[in-house]
Amino acid sequence: MKLINIRPRSLPVSIFVTPPKPQSAPHNLHRHISTSQIPPPTPFVPDSKTFLSVIGRNLSQHAAKIPTWESLFSLTSVQLRKLGVEPARTRRYLLWWRERFRKGLYGIGGDLKDVKDSVAHVRVVDMPRERSTGAYAGPDAMRKVVVNVPPDVPVSELRLRELKPVSGLKVLGARTIAGPFVEAMKGTSGSIATIKVQEGMWEQRRGQKIDGGERRKVQVRRKRKLEEIRKARA
């Protein structure tokens, strides 16, 4: 009887390779966020409570869970879920607005500088038009713009060249301020108004789902068609 020497098959090299170190857990990511990535608050949105209020979608109910400006811009989606910010689309919406704010993309009133007790005053002023060369065309070429200035400062004392028009507002007719969340002051014919911080004033409305939305509309429409055929045969 002839003996056959069977050599054991060598084990895969991958078995002896040291496994890679696990990546940092998602809940530790906020420790690596630089303070330079946290934008400063603005006069119109000075704290996390106001931020959650103006972006809407009932996120103001989570203000106690996100008490500081630093936590607002450093918490990860996983941490927000553990804090009870649900559902997932609400967390995505919060992170979306957080990134917009970080880039300086605000809603109405976000660029206002003179704000007191969550209220800003705006008024119509005549500002010289600027030529393409950078020089001003003079008093004969004026344009009406809406600016944010304290209500007790006379127009004659304003430094018009240093003022910037308020984003999202315009002048209608002679001197009427038009725009969202604008409240005209009595006796001013609409030339002086206020903008006050309000719940949901920056909210982006969700679109209405048709036939269950993009992911389910084929299935929903197929079931509807089969139901119509079944009823027609009955």
C-alpha angles and dihedrals in degrees: 000000000000117000117221117211107221112197114213114249112251116248119247113272090229090071090066096044113108108247115243119261112263116257120250112283115254092243090062096053094093090066090068097049109113119229087236088069091059108085120218117255118255129230090253094045104031100159145020093261092059092045093054090046099052096046089058130195088123092287090138087080087071095053092109091055092053102039102159137053091235093054091047091060099036108043114105126223090257091053092047089053091051089051089056101256099151150213110032093242089059091055091048090050091051092049090047093054091043091057092046091052090049088056093048095254106141139170125241111319095016093117095049113122104182105064128150125183091349091303127110127191121219131184142178116255134175108244126186114251115246119232123225088254091062094251122118118251094223135243094309093065106056134156131198116239137168115241135179111241136147111274094233097055114099117233090239090064096051119108097223096188091060095050124095125207115253112251116243096020129100141175120252123194115339102337110333118138114224129187144097119307092007116147115193117223117238117261095018100093088233095300092114122043144156134235116204129192107258136179111268098001090137096039119138106215118231116242118247113256115235117205092349097313132276096310097050106027095096091053094043094049092047092053090048091051092049090049091052091050091048091051091047092054094046 
